[in-house]
Amino acid sequence: MSSLPPSRLPIVRTVADLRAQVAAWRREGLRIGFVPTMGALHEGHLSLVRLAGTQADRVVASVFVNPTQFGPNEDFDAYPRDEARDADLLAGAGCHLLFAPTVAEMYPPGASTTVTVAGVSEPLDGRARPGHFAGVATVVTKLLNQCTPDVAVFGEKDFQQLAVIRRLVRDLDLPLEIVGGPTARADDGLALSSRNAYLTEAERAVAPHLNAALREILDKVRAGQPVEDAEQRAVADLLRAGFASVDYVEVRVPDTLDRLGPGAASGPVRVLGAARLGRTRLIDNIGD
């Protein structure tokens, strides 16, 4: 696929301007890739932009901190924001256009439509963060409709989110391909996340235990240990390591996120976990 030379990244803030640029590219016969983000970008986001660049001729990224996916006691106000830095990083990764709308642009006065995805959105983070995936599904549906890409790339770090998005795209017959990008990690295994900036130095040293616990579960269930025993042991290990609480550590069927039956696992599995360390909520997942 072709790419533009590095330059100052164009920014549009309205749906009309976004659609006008995408329409111009389509008149040239170009394929459009899209990477939605909430900003505070790191290497994980940039790897998704680069992946989109292998799938499309032009890459659009969005930066929008979506209020509807935050709960009342979550970190919407504190969530890190630095548009200038994000724009520079996106340009360096091969992005061609940044869509940075306001809340009013995304949710005009009187907006009352919500998209919900039953089943796959209900366990795990759906249980721990009520209403979260309705906010995600609604804003992603809007963004995909606004940008009309040929392909959209989402990170596998948010594995349940990726499953929700794949389901809504399938169920609503949206004409695009969803691609999952591998989780970017630090050398010690910690999944890269914008919220890692909240960690103190001492907490950062503890944080990789989440990934280690998930890997240990996977090894144990593949060795024939009952799933429930491996999950319970991992929760205890994380609390001993210094995590304040564990929202979940569970082995699930990858496509549906259904619970496995009792006993040892057979077939592909995904191990997902979420735990709190200080004021930071960390999530991670691994599969085989």
C-alpha positions as MATLAB code, in Angstrom:
seq = 'MSSLPPSRLPIVRTVADLRAQVAAWRREGLRIGFVPTMGALHEGHLSLVRLAGTQADRVVASVFVNPTQFGPNEDFDAYPRDEARDADLLAGAGCHLLFAPTVAEMYPPGASTTVTVAGVSEPLDGRARPGHFAGVATVVTKLLNQCTPDVAVFGEKDFQQLAVIRRLVRDLDLPLEIVGGPTARADDGLALSSRNAYLTEAERAVAPHLNAALREILDKVRAGQPVEDAEQRAVADLLRAGFASVDYVEVRVPDTLDRLGPGAASGPVRVLGAARLGRTRLIDNIGD';
ca = [
       0.000    0.000    0.000;
       1.157    3.579   -0.618;
       1.933    6.106    2.089;
       2.565    9.818    2.374;
       5.887   11.287    3.524;
       6.018   12.416    7.186;
       4.443   15.838    7.590;
       2.297   17.842    9.961;
      -0.823   15.782   10.504;
      -4.101   17.325    9.269;
      -6.791   17.447   11.969;
     -10.543   17.601   11.389;
     -13.098   18.111   14.141;
     -16.460   17.696   12.432;
     -18.149   14.700   10.865;
     -18.736   16.752    7.711;
     -15.022   17.479    7.277;
     -14.094   13.853    7.976;
     -16.544   12.591    5.398;
     -15.392   15.151    2.844;
     -11.765   13.999    3.091;
     -12.687   10.314    2.990;
     -14.907   10.966   -0.053;
     -12.023   12.727   -1.811;
      -9.746    9.748   -1.205;
     -12.412    7.368   -2.454;
     -12.702    9.333   -5.692;
      -9.002    8.541   -6.154;
      -9.751    4.853   -5.665;
      -7.943    4.655   -2.329;
      -8.650    2.152    0.432;
      -9.325    3.617    3.902;
      -8.094    2.264    7.219;
      -9.285    3.486   10.624;
      -7.852    3.284   14.147;
     -10.087    4.674   16.929;
      -8.318    5.731   20.137;
      -8.905    7.762   23.282;
      -5.511    9.428   22.958;
      -2.645    9.309   25.483;
      -0.965    7.273   22.779;
       1.798    4.720   23.288;
       3.556    2.101   21.200;
       0.522   -0.173   21.332;
      -1.636    2.398   19.543;
       1.110    3.198   17.053;
       1.518   -0.481   16.183;
      -2.189   -0.494   15.254;
      -1.691    2.527   13.003;
       1.222    0.823   11.290;
      -0.842   -2.351   10.894;
      -3.657   -0.319    9.333;
      -1.103    1.120    6.929;
      -0.414   -2.365    5.609;
      -4.125   -2.849    4.952;
      -5.033    0.505    3.392;
      -3.763    3.434    1.317;
      -4.855    6.101    3.802;
      -5.130    5.770    7.579;
      -7.487    7.836    9.723;
      -7.103    7.812   13.516;
      -9.558    9.285   15.968;
      -8.811   10.720   19.392;
     -11.952   10.994   21.480;
     -12.235   10.403   25.213;
     -15.723    8.954   25.174;
     -17.689    9.925   28.298;
     -20.377    7.285   27.841;
     -18.001    4.374   28.473;
     -16.825    5.689   31.860;
     -18.719    4.839   35.024;
     -19.653    7.527   37.587;
     -16.629    6.771   39.800;
     -14.121    6.177   37.021;
     -11.323    8.365   35.664;
     -12.959   10.375   32.852;
     -11.789   13.747   34.209;
      -8.306   12.464   35.053;
      -7.761   10.525   31.826;
      -4.536   11.872   30.229;
      -4.990   14.204   27.269;
      -2.268   15.680   25.037;
      -3.510   16.200   21.486;
      -0.331   17.817   20.141;
       1.813   14.907   21.303;
      -0.699   12.396   19.972;
      -0.755   14.104   16.568;
       3.053   14.028   16.300;
       3.158   10.343   17.209;
       0.417    9.501   14.728;
       2.181   11.346   11.925;
       5.379    9.446   12.653;
       3.505    6.125   12.527;
       2.087    6.822    9.073;
      -1.340    8.244    9.898;
      -2.790   10.588    7.264;
      -5.662   12.275    9.132;
      -6.673   12.815   12.751;
     -10.361   13.064   13.643;
     -10.603   14.841   17.003;
     -14.252   15.713   17.621;
     -15.741   17.427   20.648;
     -18.284   15.739   22.893;
     -20.963   18.000   21.397;
     -20.029   16.881   17.880;
     -20.313   13.228   18.834;
     -23.380   13.580   21.041;
     -25.480   16.545   19.854;
     -28.168   17.853   22.195;
     -31.036   15.402   22.367;
     -28.957   12.367   21.353;
     -30.762    9.352   22.797;
     -29.751    6.256   20.798;
     -27.664    3.552   22.443;
     -26.213    0.419   20.840;
     -26.060   -2.682   23.026;
     -24.556   -6.057   22.188;
     -26.038   -8.913   24.198;
     -24.119  -11.987   25.263;
     -20.470  -11.280   24.586;
     -20.607   -7.926   26.415;
     -22.138   -9.304   29.613;
     -19.408  -11.219   31.527;
     -15.985  -10.019   32.712;
     -15.726   -6.244   32.166;
     -19.439   -6.124   31.397;
     -20.088   -7.395   34.908;
     -17.360   -5.311   36.555;
     -18.203   -2.061   34.696;
     -21.983   -1.870   34.124;
     -22.852    0.206   31.063;
     -19.266    0.273   29.776;
     -19.829   -1.770   26.643;
     -23.009    0.076   25.713;
     -20.859    3.215   25.645;
     -18.171    1.449   23.613;
     -20.616   -0.102   21.134;
     -22.438    3.195   20.624;
     -19.365    5.323   20.008;
     -17.702    2.727   17.776;
     -20.864    2.349   15.692;
     -20.958    6.127   15.276;
     -17.256    6.365   14.377;
     -17.483    3.575   11.816;
     -20.537    5.233   10.262;
     -18.794    8.614   10.214;
     -15.521    7.381    8.687;
     -16.885    4.481    6.560;
     -13.505    2.719    6.427;
     -12.713   -0.434    4.500;
     -10.847   -1.822    7.500;
     -10.678   -0.846   11.171;
      -7.963   -2.011   13.541;
      -8.465   -2.623   17.276;
      -5.998   -3.943   19.830;
      -6.249   -7.434   21.263;
      -5.320   -6.068   24.699;
      -8.981   -5.103   25.021;
     -10.005   -8.583   23.917;
     -13.604   -8.398   25.099;
     -14.029   -5.015   23.409;
     -12.714   -6.535   20.174;
     -15.211   -9.398   20.495;
     -18.065   -6.930   21.073;
     -17.074   -4.886   18.024;
     -16.783   -7.933   15.789;
     -20.232   -9.032   16.874;
     -21.874   -5.640   16.260;
     -20.242   -5.326   12.832;
     -21.526   -8.766   11.914;
     -25.005   -8.247   13.352;
     -25.483   -4.799   11.782;
     -24.043   -5.880    8.387;
     -21.494   -3.064    8.443;
     -19.407   -3.213    5.240;
     -15.884   -3.334    6.638;
     -13.253   -5.715    7.946;
     -12.248   -5.715   11.625;
      -8.597   -6.578   12.279;
      -7.144   -7.338   15.709;
      -3.644   -6.094   16.460;
      -1.366   -8.025   18.862;
      -0.919   -6.665   22.391;
       2.192   -4.507   22.749;
       4.153   -5.230   25.924;
       7.042   -3.916   27.961;
      10.079   -6.168   28.295;
       8.742   -7.549   31.597;
       5.413   -8.573   30.031;
       3.217   -5.694   31.196;
       0.635   -4.826   28.544;
       1.069   -1.235   27.383;
      -1.817    1.006   28.439;
      -2.446    4.721   28.755;
      -3.450    4.077   32.361;
       0.004    2.696   33.184;
       0.963    6.353   33.659;
      -0.981    6.263   36.929;
       1.335    3.614   38.448;
       3.852    4.613   41.099;
       7.374    3.215   40.841;
       6.571    0.542   43.429;
       3.298   -0.373   41.703;
       5.027   -0.589   38.339;
       7.297   -3.270   39.785;
       4.266   -5.310   40.872;
       2.172   -4.797   37.710;
       3.805   -7.555   35.557;
       2.462  -10.160   37.987;
      -0.893   -9.933   36.208;
       0.522  -11.187   32.923;
       2.564  -13.818   34.761;
      -0.562  -15.073   36.549;
      -2.466  -15.402   33.271;
       0.400  -17.327   31.693;
       0.554  -19.636   34.689;
      -3.181  -20.353   34.381;
      -2.770  -21.190   30.695;
       0.117  -23.552   31.452;
      -1.851  -25.269   34.215;
      -5.038  -25.825   32.250;
      -3.047  -27.108   29.294;
      -1.366  -29.551   31.699;
      -4.796  -30.829   32.709;
      -5.465  -28.939   35.934;
      -9.135  -28.056   36.473;
      -9.906  -24.547   35.278;
     -11.551  -23.447   38.531;
      -8.519  -24.473   40.613;
      -6.107  -22.554   38.371;
      -8.295  -19.441   38.468;
      -8.615  -19.472   42.259;
      -4.882  -19.940   42.725;
      -4.149  -16.996   40.412;
      -6.448  -14.666   42.368;
      -4.698  -15.587   45.615;
      -1.263  -15.085   44.024;
      -2.193  -11.613   42.739;
      -3.471  -10.485   46.134;
      -0.259  -11.742   47.768;
       1.782   -9.884   45.142;
       0.228   -6.572   46.211;
      -2.868   -6.050   44.073;
      -5.640   -4.349   46.026;
      -8.407   -6.419   44.451;
      -9.087   -8.730   41.510;
     -12.181   -8.098   39.393;
     -11.788  -11.389   37.548;
      -9.297  -13.951   36.312;
     -11.126  -16.390   34.058;
     -10.640  -18.857   31.238;
     -13.129  -18.348   28.407;
     -13.961  -19.590   24.908;
     -12.282  -17.030   22.573;
     -15.089  -16.351   20.079;
     -18.066  -16.189   22.427;
     -16.382  -15.550   25.802;
     -18.577  -18.311   27.209;
     -17.468  -20.145   30.336;
     -15.735  -23.461   29.815;
     -17.354  -26.555   31.215;
     -16.119  -28.043   34.508;
     -12.783  -29.817   34.623;
      -9.809  -29.533   32.305;
      -9.886  -27.278   29.243;
     -10.001  -28.629   25.713;
      -9.856  -26.614   22.512;
      -8.720  -22.988   22.174;
      -9.017  -20.805   25.261;
      -8.493  -17.181   26.246;
      -7.385  -16.266   29.755;
      -8.535  -12.784   30.785;
      -7.843  -10.806   33.924;
      -8.537   -7.431   35.504;
      -7.082   -6.294   38.815;
      -6.572   -3.071   40.717;
      -3.190   -1.790   41.797;
      -3.373    1.463   43.733;
      -5.669    3.716   41.704;
      -4.931    1.871   38.461;
      -7.107   -0.835   36.966;
      -5.031   -3.152   34.796;
      -6.430   -5.595   32.238;
      -4.695   -8.262   30.184;
      -5.350  -11.473   28.303;
      -3.479  -14.268   26.588;
      -4.482  -17.144   24.345;
      -3.053  -20.137   22.606;
];
